[in-house]
Amino acid sequence: MCSGVALQTAMDATDAERGRVSSRQSRRRSLKETIHVGRLAGLEGQIYEAERRALGADGVGEASVDDVHLATVALGRSLRAAHPV
């Protein structure tokens, strides 16, 4: 549920109409969608590209298709992963 609040907060701050949170268990694993809001169908390729850029660079990735602009931010390890309850 925490990722839903974070996603909605980020969407509100950027006036976005759609968004998603992806995570992975380790650096060797692929990202998997955790939650999304809005219609993302048809944007998969651009989403994956922006995520790859964020993971491989300075933590920020961008991509565009038509009038849709995507931005991704790699946040690193979560506190939950670092400190299991």
C-alpha positions in Angstrom: 0.0 0.0 0.0 2.9 2.4 0.7 3.9 2.3 -3.0 0.4 3.4 -3.9 0.7 6.5 -1.8 4.2 7.3 -3.2 2.9 6.8 -6.7 -0.1 9.1 -6.2 2.0 11.7 -4.5 4.5 11.7 -7.4 1.7 11.9 -9.9 0.0 14.8 -8.1 3.4 16.6 -7.9 3.9 16.3 -11.7 0.3 16.6 -12.7 0.6 13.2 -14.3 -2.4 11.2 -15.7 -0.8 7.8 -15.3 2.1 6.1 -13.6 3.6 3.0 -12.2 5.9 1.6 -9.6 8.3 -1.2 -10.5 10.7 -3.1 -8.2 13.0 -6.1 -8.1 14.4 -8.4 -5.4 18.0 -7.9 -6.5 20.2 -6.3 -9.1 20.2 -9.5 -11.1 16.5 -9.8 -11.4 14.2 -8.0 -13.8 12.0 -5.1 -12.7 8.3 -6.1 -12.2 5.4 -3.7 -12.0 4.1 -3.4 -8.4 1.2 -1.0 -9.0 0.0 1.3 -11.7 -2.6 4.1 -12.1 -4.1 5.0 -15.4 -3.8 3.5 -18.9 -0.3 2.4 -19.8 -1.2 0.1 -22.7 0.9 0.8 -25.8 3.6 2.5 -23.8 5.5 -0.7 -22.7 8.5 -0.2 -24.9 9.0 3.4 -23.9 8.5 2.6 -20.2 11.1 -0.2 -20.3 13.5 2.1 -22.1 13.1 4.9 -19.5 13.6 2.4 -16.7 16.7 1.0 -18.3 18.1 4.5 -18.7 17.4 5.3 -15.0 19.0 2.1 -13.8 22.1 2.5 -16.0 22.8 6.2 -15.6 22.4 8.8 -12.9 19.1 7.4 -11.6 16.9 9.4 -14.0 15.5 8.1 -17.3 13.2 9.7 -19.9 11.4 8.6 -23.0 8.6 10.0 -25.2 6.0 8.8 -27.6 3.7 11.2 -29.5 2.5 13.7 -26.8 3.2 11.4 -23.9 6.4 12.1 -21.9 7.8 9.5 -19.5 10.2 10.0 -16.6 11.6 7.4 -14.3 13.6 7.6 -11.1 15.7 4.8 -9.6 15.3 5.1 -5.9 17.7 2.3 -4.8 17.2 -0.1 -1.9 14.1 0.4 0.2 14.3 0.6 3.9 12.0 -2.5 4.1 14.6 -4.5 2.1 17.5 -3.1 4.2 15.8 -3.7 7.5 13.3 -6.6 7.4 10.6 -6.5 10.1 
